[in-house]
Structures are given as structure tokens and as C-alpha cells.
Amino acid sequence: MTKPFVTIKGTKDGLVFHMDDTCTFEELLSELSLKLEASRQHALQGEVIKVTVHLGHRYLDQDQEKTLKEFIRTKGKLEVDKLESEVVHRSELDKARIEADVKIVHKTIRSGQVYKVEGNVLVLGDINPGGFIQATGHIFVMGSLRGMAHAGCEGNMSAVIAASILQPTQLRISTVVSRSPDEWDEEEYEMEFAFIENQQIVVDKLHKLMDLRPELKSFI
């Protein structure tokens, strides 16, 4: 059975929406619409109900936050009270940008789009299948990386690629190319990073990054 993208639970304080952080934003809204429409005639016609939304490792930009809140509000007497996410707060990301000289990209890179950066880049969104991000330095994705990423594209063998969800079509670091996509573990959804070891791209849990690249402390 396919895992649902949206799970709704009732509490004494209102409703809690648990949102899957591995699907696209559009898929999330589609399933949410079906579930709320099904409940509308029964439970959503009384007093205004407070909603807490758990986003997991999904990052929403300001437009997506506004869209989600308005979307929920139009489906009944619902009001989003809290948006909770495991992703680092934007103020901390801005501090990291200053300290580490990293360019922040506030967008999802969709199929057919190519984004090239001089230096390090932090993507606040997803890289969808068919999307491509390239940087001369490190690449960090505060979302799912399901497309292609090329770090250290001008020869930096020490560059790393990290993501909240690392399920790429292909990774490249400098001139080294990753394994084929069917070898990635589809069941693992932990923050991971890729780096070069013995002329091969290997992947490890993100908490080990500091041991390998202590100079990247400002990213974590």
C-alpha cells in the first residue's frame, strides 16, 4: 500500500496535519484537497478549528507558506495556527550565508531548469527529477535532491553535496560521477552528504560532515 502524503489527526487543541516531505508540493496539495473535501460535510462546518502543520524536512518559501495556509482555509472552517519544520530557520541560514560566503537560492529547481553558481550554494527548495544544479564549490539542499547536482565543477575535489533527502538522478563532484540511480536506497530519508573518497563518490550521514570538513561548521 502506498504511504499517504497527508495524515490528519485530531487533538484537544484542534487538528494536526502530518505532511510527507518526499513528494512534490503539488502532490501534497492534491492529496490534501481530496482529504479535506471528504471531511468537509462532516467535521469542518462548526467553529473554526486550529491546525498545526508538521512539514518534516520540507522547506517552504514565503509564497508556498501563503498558498498552503490559504488552501487549508478555503477547505472549511480551518485556520493554520503553526507551521513546524525540521529545516533550519531562515535567520540562521542568512547568518551562515554571511559567514561561509554562500549564495542562497530561494526556489525549487524543476525539470528542464539548470542553475549554475560561482562558489557555494544553499538551495531552499527541492531539485526535482530533470532539474540540474551546478556550483564551483559545495552544494547544500534544504529539501529533496532528486535531479542532478555537480559540485566542484572547476576541479574542486574537496567539494561536498548534501541534502535533507538525497535521492539524485546523478551526482558529480569535480570529474567524478556517482553510481547509477537504481542503487540509491529508496527507504532512507535522513540528511546525507556525498564526497570523494578513493576516487569514488560515497555517501554518509550529515552529522559526520564536521569530521570530514571542519571548515564547513557555519553550514550546520
Secondary structure as UniProt FT lines:
FT   STRAND          6..11
FT   TURN            12..13
FT   STRAND          14..19
FT   HELIX           25..43
FT   STRAND          49..54
FT   TURN            56..57
FT   HELIX           62..73
FT   TURN            74..75
FT   STRAND          78..84
FT   HELIX           90..100
FT   STRAND          102..105
FT   TURN            111..112
FT   STRAND          114..117
FT   STRAND          120..123
FT   TURN            129..130
FT   STRAND          132..135
FT   STRAND          139..145
FT   STRAND          148..151
FT   TURN            153..154
FT   TURN            157..158
FT   STRAND          161..166
FT   STRAND          170..173
FT   TURN            174..175
FT   STRAND          176..177
FT   HELIX           181..183
FT   TURN            186..187
FT   STRAND          192..197
FT   TURN            198..199
FT   STRAND          200..205
FT   HELIX           206..208
FT   HELIX           209..212
FT   HELIX           214..219
//
